[in-house]
Every structure is written in C-alpha cells, then in structure tokens.
C-alpha cells in the first residue's frame, strides 16, 4: 500500500500585488482597484523510501516565479464576453458598457481567463504550474490544490488530479 502525504506550502513570500476589476454582467463592474494576492499550494504525493515526497523547494521556487510574473501589473480578462480589448500602439483600449478605458501595455497583462477573480486566478496559476513536467508527468504526485486569496479569509481554489496510472 502506498503511503501518501500532503505537503502544504503557504509562505508569506508567495504573493503578488495587482490591479483589476471584476465584471458582474454586461453592464456592471467594479471600479479599478488593487489587492495583495496570496498563493498557496497543497500537493498530495507518495512518500518515497527516503521519507520525502518530492523536492518541495522546487515547488516553492515555481510558485514564487509565477507570483513575480503577475506582480505590479493591471490584470485584464482577455476572454471576457463583456469587454473588448484592442491594440492601440503602446496602449490597450478596453471597451465595456459604452465606456472606453486606456491602459499602458507596459503596465498590463492580458490573461486567458473570463474574469479577474480568485476563482479564475487559481485555475490560471494551476495551469501555469502544470506546464512544468516535474508536476504533471510525475506519477507519484496524486493531486495539486492551488489557492489564491484576495484578502484574509477569502480564497479561490483549483484542483488537479493526476490521471497517470501508478505502476
């Protein structure tokens, strides 16, 4: 029988600051504002003969890199059905409900999500983490839970279960 454990990585260094607005409908959105987002991950894996599951220093480094890539940007939902984003030289023009907003490209990241929410950010970051074969190609890693918080006590969670068959 496999011995499983869950390693939970919740470090103060795993955070990013970003501006955004949540879109509620075709006519309603939040005003532009920012958060200090926090990221944590829990990985359930097989305990190896050496008493460890995997090198979780690598996981911490991977999560830190993901946070750095989002830090100090305005995040826009590229796939929102309620806004249109167009390229205007050094700027993005965003059209929402007859409003037009202009943002510097250098300060903005377009994410392949439908909304900038902790729900979507948790799935986005989990998918980015799984681009690394150390996680998705490791048959001993059974599942990964990735969480994003926009403030104390408010988390969005995404879950991935490994479909590789253990041998």
BAFI-3210 file (N, C-alpha, C; in Angstrom, 3 decimals, decimal comma, padded with zeros to 6 digits):
// residues 167
n [1|2|3|4|5|6|7|8|9|10|11|12|13|14|15|16|17|18|19|20|21|22|23|24|25|26|27|28|29|30|31|32|33|34|35|36|37|38|39|40|41|42|43|44|45|46|47|48|49|50|51|52|53|54|55|56|57|58|59|60|61|62|63|64|65|66|67|68|69|70|71|72|73|74|75|76|77|78|79|80|81|82|83|84|85|86|87|88|89|90|91|92|93|94|95|96|97|98|99|100|101|102|103|104|105|106|107|108|109|110|111|112|113|114|115|116|117|118|119|120|121|122|123|124|125|126|127|128|129|130|131|132|133|134|135|136|137|138|139|140|141|142|143|144|145|146|147|148|149|150|151|152|153|154|155|156|157|158|159|160|161|162|163|164|165|166|167]
n.u [000,836|000,522|002,119|000,787|001,071|000,263|001,733|001,750|002,180|002,497|003,544|004,751|006,141|004,958|003,250|001,524|001,060|-001,587|-003,608|-007,091|-010,392|-013,512|-015,924|-019,376|-021,628|-023,022|-023,344|-022,396|-019,684|-016,846|-015,092|-011,814|-009,264|-006,917|-005,210|-003,389|-002,504|-002,431|-000,794|-001,055|-000,184|-001,142|000,101|-000,526|001,135|003,132|004,993|008,393|011,056|013,124|011,808|010,694|008,478|008,832|010,968|010,275|011,298|011,713|009,056|008,248|009,934|008,907|006,287|006,865|008,071|005,852|004,270|005,889|005,729|003,205|003,202|002,674|001,160|-001,574|-004,266|-006,049|-008,979|-008,756|-010,543|-013,134|-016,618|-017,865|-016,327|-014,299|-011,092|-008,655|-005,756|-003,757|-001,297|001,035|-000,723|-003,565|-006,896|-009,872|-013,128|-016,157|-019,508|-020,264|-018,247|-014,925|-011,709|-008,260|-005,152|-001,714|000,329|002,729|002,206|000,287|-001,227|-002,639|-004,729|-005,604|-008,423|-011,876|-012,627|-011,249|-010,870|-010,573|-011,231|-010,802|-008,096|-006,875|-007,225|-005,867|-003,194|-002,676|-002,766|-000,563|001,484|001,331|002,403|004,976|006,798|007,738|005,724|003,185|003,914|004,717|004,200|003,936|002,885|-000,231|-002,342|-002,878|-003,613|-004,331|-004,377|-005,696|-005,736|-007,522|-007,576|-007,644|-009,052|-010,494|-010,539|-009,853|-009,992|-008,336|-008,282|-006,290|-006,142|-004,036|-003,930|-002,269|-001,388|-000,399|002,425]
n.v [-001,183|002,212|004,917|007,923|011,500|014,932|017,830|021,067|024,209|027,290|030,303|033,489|034,873|034,146|035,844|038,425|041,724|043,352|045,167|045,300|044,758|043,367|041,864|041,886|041,616|042,290|044,982|045,838|046,436|046,301|049,128|050,057|048,697|047,503|044,559|042,723|039,759|036,402|033,250|029,746|026,257|022,849|019,648|016,364|013,365|010,390|009,031|008,640|006,117|007,488|009,031|011,359|013,235|014,694|017,190|019,835|022,368|023,100|023,371|025,575|027,505|027,503|028,448|030,966|032,170|032,281|034,124|036,427|037,018|038,135|040,297|043,661|044,538|045,571|043,504|042,057|040,485|038,596|036,922|037,685|037,858|040,282|042,525|044,345|044,218|046,130|046,699|049,509|050,855|051,783|051,195|049,495|049,476|049,323|048,362|048,607|048,299|050,764|052,390|053,590|052,638|053,283|051,702|051,455|049,274|048,346|048,218|046,324|043,096|040,704|038,172|034,756|034,330|034,484|036,370|038,509|037,114|035,485|032,862|032,354|033,114|031,183|028,839|029,603|029,965|027,375|025,929|027,121|026,257|023,514|023,338|022,691|019,826|018,430|018,268|017,535|015,218|013,419|010,454|009,907|012,109|012,799|014,657|018,195|021,089|024,392|027,588|030,912|033,985|036,998|038,534|038,375|035,313|034,794|032,815|031,405|028,292|025,806|022,548|019,790|016,534|013,802|011,883|009,860|006,446|004,666|002,545]
n.w [000,000|-000,850|000,791|001,470|001,611|002,306|001,297|002,335|001,125|002,237|002,198|003,243|001,303|-001,053|-002,922|-004,783|-006,022|-007,546|-009,892|-010,771|-012,115|-011,350|-013,404|-013,395|-014,959|-018,234|-017,962|-015,519|-013,366|-011,143|-009,772|-010,852|-008,927|-006,420|-005,103|-002,623|-003,450|-002,295|-002,536|-002,313|-002,119|-002,085|-002,145|-002,799|-002,435|-003,034|-000,396|-000,540|-000,347|000,958|002,756|001,865|-000,323|-002,718|-004,167|-002,504|-002,401|-005,010|-005,805|-004,241|-005,393|-008,025|-007,592|-006,551|-008,795|-010,523|-009,145|-009,259|-011,970|-012,202|-010,569|-009,689|-011,895|-013,992|-014,323|-016,918|-018,176|-020,847|-022,173|-021,595|-022,165|-022,071|-022,464|-024,764|-026,014|-027,497|-029,522|-029,329|-030,300|-027,976|-026,018|-024,501|-025,470|-023,770|-023,989|-022,392|-021,731|-023,078|-022,112|-022,403|-021,742|-021,285|-021,155|-020,368|-022,206|-021,143|-018,461|-018,140|-018,113|-020,206|-019,473|-020,158|-019,323|-018,189|-016,360|-013,867|-011,138|-007,919|-008,265|-011,011|-011,174|-009,543|-011,069|-013,405|-012,446|-011,532|-013,946|-015,220|-013,492|-013,977|-016,496|-016,175|-016,390|-014,198|-012,424|-013,669|-015,028|-013,147|-011,725|-009,058|-007,829|-006,755|-006,537|-006,919|-005,210|-005,669|-004,302|-004,215|-002,626|-002,060|000,071|003,696|004,677|002,322|-000,246|-003,451|-005,046|-006,942|-008,319|-009,271|-010,444|-010,864|-013,742|-014,472|-014,432|-011,637|-011,330]
ca.u [000,000|001,286|001,998|000,573|001,001|000,019|002,636|001,051|003,136|001,863|004,646|004,487|006,776|004,155|002,202|001,721|000,164|-002,089|-004,857|-008,079|-011,799|-014,348|-017,097|-020,515|-022,611|-022,729|-023,482|-021,940|-018,331|-016,222|-014,110|-010,434|-008,661|-005,848|-005,132|-002,216|-002,968|-001,567|-000,871|-000,579|-000,411|-001,082|000,411|-000,622|002,078|003,643|006,217|009,439|011,853|013,955|010,948|010,217|007,599|009,440|011,745|009,321|011,990|011,409|007,670|008,248|010,543|007,949|005,189|007,424|008,225|004,520|003,847|006,698|005,243|001,953|003,375|002,648|000,505|-003,017|-004,667|-007,281|-009,519|-008,756|-011,639|-014,440|-017,599|-018,481|-015,447|-013,491|-009,753|-007,993|-004,381|-003,659|000,097|001,601|-001,836|-004,736|-008,186|-010,851|-014,495|-017,108|-020,771|-020,145|-017,116|-013,646|-010,589|-006,973|-004,120|-000,394|000,688|003,846|001,679|-000,904|-001,146|-003,883|-004,736|-006,602|-009,500|-013,098|-012,799|-010,133|-011,399|-009,698|-011,580|-010,093|-006,656|-006,394|-007,134|-004,805|-001,891|-002,512|-002,402|000,825|002,334|001,311|003,223|006,251|006,644|008,069|004,476|002,135|004,421|005,213|003,122|003,817|002,066|-001,615|-003,165|-002,381|-004,623|-003,711|-005,313|-005,362|-006,529|-007,511|-007,602|-007,761|-010,273|-011,226|-009,693|-010,351|-009,221|-008,387|-007,801|-005,873|-005,853|-003,166|-004,572|-001,276|-001,598|000,782|002,848]
ca.v [000,000|003,454|005,860|009,265|012,653|016,200|018,925|022,339|025,309|028,590|031,162|034,916|035,342|033,741|036,849|039,432|042,873|043,601|045,910|044,601|044,992|042,199|042,153|041,139|041,397|043,115|046,405|046,164|046,019|047,041|050,136|049,602|048,717|046,522|043,624|041,912|038,381|035,380|031,973|028,571|025,004|021,597|018,566|015,021|012,540|009,176|009,187|007,800|005,408|008,421|009,761|012,605|013,055|015,346|018,344|020,937|023,643|023,413|023,849|026,950|028,350|027,609|029,333|032,329|032,672|032,627|035,362|037,534|037,340|038,903|041,370|045,074|044,726|045,581|042,246|042,139|039,207|038,600|036,119|038,126|038,138|041,586|043,641|044,193|044,773|046,350|047,174|050,887|051,284|051,482|051,050|048,665|050,147|048,379|048,868|047,900|049,008|052,120|053,098|053,243|052,828|053,101|051,261|051,225|047,859|048,020|048,034|045,485|041,716|040,101|036,769|033,961|033,996|035,240|037,412|038,538|036,726|034,493|031,571|032,250|033,188|029,896|027,909|030,091|029,664|025,924|025,521|027,555|025,348|022,200|023,368|022,111|018,370|017,868|018,107|016,772|013,927|012,660|009,539|009,863|013,241|012,373|015,838|019,514|022,103|025,713|028,576|032,329|034,831|038,438|039,138|037,352|034,515|034,757|032,031|030,645|027,057|024,947|021,206|018,919|015,144|013,162|010,741|008,832|005,226|004,231|001,181]
ca.w [000,000|-000,918|001,893|000,909|002,497|001,624|001,654|002,178|001,019|002,461|002,607|003,084|000,066|-002,211|-003,115|-005,826|-005,957|-008,892|-010,056|-011,590|-011,810|-011,616|-014,232|-012,866|-016,031|-019,414|-017,639|-014,167|-012,996|-010,053|-010,155|-010,841|-007,594|-006,314|-003,977|-002,371|-003,600|-001,715|-003,246|-001,587|-002,828|-001,333|-003,079|-002,230|-003,179|-002,406|000,384|-001,109|000,666|001,731|003,678|001,246|-001,491|-003,872|-003,743|-002,445|-002,661|-006,411|-005,850|-003,722|-006,419|-009,138|-007,169|-006,441|-010,163|-011,030|-008,478|-009,793|-013,322|-012,109|-009,593|-010,069|-013,185|-014,136|-014,941|-017,702|-018,645|-022,313|-022,707|-021,097|-023,222|-021,837|-022,799|-025,964|-025,825|-028,781|-029,504|-029,785|-030,147|-026,662|-025,080|-024,768|-025,272|-023,253|-024,123|-021,548|-021,483|-023,611|-021,519|-023,003|-020,816|-021,943|-020,222|-020,949|-022,365|-020,255|-017,106|-018,243|-018,594|-020,667|-019,070|-020,872|-018,386|-018,471|-015,362|-012,918|-009,836|-007,301|-008,863|-012,282|-010,935|-009,023|-012,198|-014,283|-011,861|-011,519|-015,305|-015,462|-012,730|-014,625|-017,706|-015,765|-016,391|-012,870|-011,676|-014,350|-015,512|-012,003|-011,343|-007,602|-007,385|-006,965|-006,803|-006,523|-004,935|-005,672|-003,752|-004,342|-001,725|-002,324|001,388|004,741|004,740|001,047|-001,134|-004,596|-005,066|-008,131|-008,011|-010,376|-010,082|-011,833|-014,393|-014,782|-013,664|-010,874|-011,673]
c.u [000,887|001,049|001,917|000,653|000,703|000,980|001,907|002,084|002,358|002,936|004,281|005,053|005,960|002,970|002,541|000,696|-000,286|-003,382|-005,790|-009,450|-012,553|-015,564|-018,240|-021,554|-022,201|-022,757|-022,907|-020,545|-017,884|-015,383|-012,723|-009,870|-007,594|-005,961|-003,696|-002,725|-001,948|-001,840|-000,361|-000,896|-000,326|-000,914|000,339|000,215|002,494|004,922|007,225|010,228|012,742|013,132|010,428|009,340|008,247|010,240|010,806|009,973|011,724|009,986|007,582|008,831|009,587|006,814|005,664|007,579|006,880|004,023|004,589|006,166|003,958|002,096|003,444|002,156|-000,983|-003,367|-006,002|-007,674|-009,675|-009,995|-013,015|-015,400|-018,164|-017,576|-014,676|-012,168|-009,113|-006,606|-004,364|-002,241|000,677|000,532|-002,781|-005,945|-009,189|-012,216|-015,411|-018,334|-020,692|-019,106|-015,874|-012,547|-009,299|-005,927|-002,814|-000,117|001,776|003,388|000,583|-000,562|-002,541|-003,819|-005,840|-007,680|-010,724|-013,337|-011,572|-010,736|-010,436|-010,000|-010,777|-008,575|-006,110|-006,260|-006,006|-003,434|-001,638|-002,107|-000,979|001,807|002,445|002,008|004,607|006,067|007,009|006,802|003,490|002,609|004,946|004,082|002,940|003,069|000,619|-002,547|-002,475|-003,585|-003,903|-004,758|-004,774|-006,304|-006,407|-007,550|-007,760|-009,113|-011,068|-010,340|-010,493|-009,429|-009,431|-007,735|-007,445|-005,584|-005,082|-003,866|-003,566|-001,515|-000,311|001,136|003,582]
c.v [001,255|004,292|007,254|010,317|013,881|017,238|020,222|023,459|026,623|029,500|032,623|035,462|035,007|034,690|037,727|040,533|043,179|044,407|045,097|045,220|043,729|042,656|041,265|040,793|042,268|044,607|046,803|045,579|046,805|048,177|049,505|049,756|047,631|045,652|043,170|040,478|037,432|034,052|030,875|027,334|023,853|020,484|017,247|014,089|011,325|009,512|008,162|007,083|006,323|009,279|011,079|012,266|013,530|016,513|019,550|022,310|024,083|023,952|025,286|027,914|028,556|028,564|030,779|032,957|033,075|033,934|036,568|037,965|038,155|040,163|042,745|045,313|044,967|044,295|042,433|040,756|039,253|037,917|036,516|038,376|039,558|042,773|043,310|044,905|044,915|046,939|048,590|051,391|050,837|051,190|049,927|049,550|049,075|049,043|047,977|048,786|050,485|052,984|052,688|053,612|052,545|052,774|051,045|049,726|047,452|047,732|046,973|044,077|041,266|038,622|036,019|033,416|034,842|036,378|037,391|038,379|035,721|033,090|031,359|032,282|031,870|028,877|028,314|029,699|028,158|025,423|025,932|026,633|023,999|022,185|022,776|020,598|017,731|017,601|017,218|015,423|013,046|011,770|009,465|011,066|012,916|013,549|017,092|020,419|023,437|026,738|029,984|033,107|036,284|039,233|038,035|036,633|034,415|034,121|031,469|029,453|026,299|023,622|020,468|017,540|014,495|011,945|009,684|007,624|004,871|002,810|000,546]
c.w [000,000|000,336|001,270|002,002|001,655|002,183|001,339|002,220|001,117|003,047|002,365|001,778|-001,180|-002,359|-004,314|-005,614|-007,371|-008,829|-010,947|-011,356|-012,187|-012,408|-013,752|-013,935|-017,222|-019,093|-016,278|-013,915|-011,774|-010,623|-010,096|-009,432|-007,536|-005,084|-003,807|-002,360|-002,975|-002,391|-002,324|-002,410|-001,842|-002,358|-002,324|-003,095|-002,353|-001,638|-000,145|000,006|001,508|002,691|003,135|000,046|-002,771|-003,320|-003,681|-002,433|-004,094|-006,540|-005,342|-004,751|-007,591|-008,790|-007,068|-007,824|-010,772|-010,428|-009,049|-011,155|-013,305|-011,259|-010,241|-011,491|-012,990|-014,877|-015,634|-018,193|-020,159|-022,893|-022,179|-022,260|-023,140|-022,136|-024,065|-025,711|-027,190|-028,550|-030,062|-029,534|-028,823|-025,614|-025,490|-024,556|-024,874|-023,317|-023,307|-021,358|-021,876|-022,910|-022,300|-022,034|-021,587|-020,885|-020,975|-021,040|-021,379|-018,825|-017,038|-018,718|-019,007|-020,320|-019,809|-019,927|-018,730|-017,493|-014,454|-011,522|-009,219|-007,837|-010,146|-012,086|-010,392|-010,153|-013,160|-013,731|-011,789|-012,906|-015,652|-014,722|-013,439|-015,985|-017,438|-015,615|-015,049|-012,064|-012,430|-014,881|-014,387|-011,491|-009,830|-007,026|-007,758|-007,251|-006,301|-006,342|-004,869|-005,245|-003,954|-003,434|-002,146|-001,023|002,420|004,673|003,455|-000,013|-002,297|-004,762|-006,366|-007,778|-009,287|-009,810|-011,211|-012,427|-014,832|-013,883|-012,946|-011,272|-010,523]
res [x|x|x|x|x|x|x|x|x|x|x|x|x|x|x|x|x|x|x|x|x|x|x|x|x|x|x|x|x|x|x|x|x|x|x|x|x|x|x|x|x|x|x|x|x|x|x|x|x|x|x|x|x|x|x|x|x|x|x|x|x|x|x|x|x|x|x|x|x|x|x|x|x|x|x|x|x|x|x|x|x|x|x|x|x|x|x|x|x|x|x|x|x|x|x|x|x|x|x|x|x|x|x|x|x|x|x|x|x|x|x|x|x|x|x|x|x|x|x|x|x|x|x|x|x|x|x|x|x|x|x|x|x|x|x|x|x|x|x|x|x|x|x|x|x|x|x|x|x|x|x|x|x|x|x|x|x|x|x|x|x|x|x|x|x|x|x]
***
